[in-house]
Amino acid sequence: MDTAGGGNSLPSASCPDGQKRRVCYYYDAGIANVDYGAEHCMVPRRVDMAHALVRSYGLLDDMKRLRTRPATEHEIRAVHDAEYIGLLRDLTPERFSADGSSSMRSKAEAFDVGKVLKYKNGGQSIDNPAIAGLWDYCQRYAGGSLAAARALASGEADIAINWSGGMHHACKARASGFCYVNDISLAIKELLRHFRRVLYVDIDVHHGDGVETEFLESRRVMTVSFHQRTMDFFPANKGFVNDVGEGKGKYRALNVPMKKGMDDEGYHRMFKPVMAKVMEVFQPEAIVMQCGADSLSGDRLGRLNLSIAGHAQCVAFLRSFNVPLLLLGGGGYTINHVAACWCYETAVAVGKEIDDDIPTHWYDHYYKSQGYKLHYPVSKARRNDNTEKYITEKINDVFNNLSELEKAMPSVQFKEPKGRSIDTKVLFYDSPPREEDDPMERLQRRCQEIDQRCFYVELGKRQMALDTDPQLYRPEVVKKYHANLSSLTHKRRMRTVSASISFPFPYLEFRALRSHIAIQLRPATTSFLAASTSATSSFNCGQLQNT
């Protein structure tokens, strides 16, 4: 398929160059419990959904698992101001809302946390709410990106993945665009300890302003951002083609702005030649790629029109250069599309073909709207404002900027970074974790014979009834129910359950259910699990509680 123009085809997305790569993967189950609020676009549970897909496709068997370790306050200070870090550490929703005029609230709003932001179009929102567990959340996703960077620097991995990272808007002393700590900048600084030049590539629908600002005057880091650039789109007044960096970093910031409706063909006419030239001129020793999925068709916020395959072609293209590659998440607000995209890009990283039919797993009902398929059709109704003339002009502008960088590069001498030894024993699990600290992980291991989604949805719907009528889950009733379900095809099973059970149930109920399972599993529920899984006597309430 010729998607790049000029007769040059991109490598196959699912197996880019026929070569395997050593891939490591970071997943922290605690991130799924973070709640930005019922009306907020950011839903961290999408990472859990992506992980569930990755697992259901068997991709975990092809990757080494990175140990979960929160970033320390000292590590985060490499990018962020101490006073701002102190706020993130000490802030709670209760302290923020205790008094409308409290010093904590005023301090938080000074850093754009919990502040009502007003926009030129008359809209307003609280982009960066004072959420419960804020500091722990920041430490978790930042710790994942640091661990992934160290895995690449150690030489033990060719590609490292942290889908919970990619928070590219966070500034030195300010939250921005749903981002509190800039894990990308932290990871790049870690890589600079070991590599002379690091390239940052951003395919989020929004401009990667926080990372660009952090390295605006650095000649060892080049930032390249492909993004939607319209006057009413966040972030305002940034990401224009003539924003090229400053001082020693001049021409090391490259911006490729696009209009609404950009499709796969037009995107890759820009992406492939630009990135090929960047690789030739800058010659990076490591690449950090932010894979924001809000550039996909049908996103709640973005207005580009990429398919999952088109988005993944960007990953495949950079993978083909065989340079250490760090893949991070980012934006993405239609969560079933996000999870499907990041799962597919995990397969691209591994170099493995995966089926378009989504396997049965506890989140599969979220993919009903796309026919339980990994790939979904892009919008045919969305108008593409990127004309042939516009694309040609922007490519020429970008190449003019690259020619200026090319003139400067031969005169730049890069010293070998001092680096430091990395203890890989603390980076990786000795054996793949099967249960970790998440009740969902343990339940999946013990419930492989049943339709777990039915269990979760039914238990969520019936948990109040458990207190008053434990007979609802008599073993013989449960066995009969699952016997009936197992006789149906997957689609008929979904329709059967859909007709009798309302789902997806609210996220807060889902969180309550996780706590219910992990902390105070009732006898009736234990009987239900035992009947549903044909579990041995070793499976009991105590094992689920002792975490």
Buried (B, 14 or more C-beta within 10 A) or exposed (E): EEBBBEEEEBBBBBBBBEEEBBBBBBBBBBBBBBBBEEEBBBBBBBBBBBBBBBBBBEBBEBBBBBBBBBBEBEBBEEBBBEEBBEBBBEBBBEBBEEEEEEEBBEBBBBBBBBBEEEEEEEEEBBBBBBBBBBBBBBBBBBBBBBBBBBBBBBEBBBBBBBBBBBBBBBBEBBBBBBBBBBBBBBBBBBBBBBBBBBBBBBBBBBBBBBBBBBBBBBBBBBBBBBBBBEEEBBBEEBBEBEBBBEEEBBBBBBBBBBBBBBBBBBBBBBBBBBBBBBBEBBBBBBBBBBBBBBBBBBBEBBBBBBBBBBBBBBBBBBBBBEBBBBBBBBBBBBBBBBBBBBBBBBBBBBBBEBEEEBBBBBBBBBBBEBEBBBBBEBEEEBEBEBEEEBBEEBBEBBEEBBEEBBEBBEEEEEEEBEEEEBEBEEBBEEEEBEBBEBBBBBBBEBBEEBBBBBBBBBBBBBBEEBEEEBEBBBEEEBEEBBEEBEEBEBEEBBEBBEEEBEBBBEBEEBBBBBEBBBEEBBEBBBBBBBBBBEBEEEBBBEEBEEE
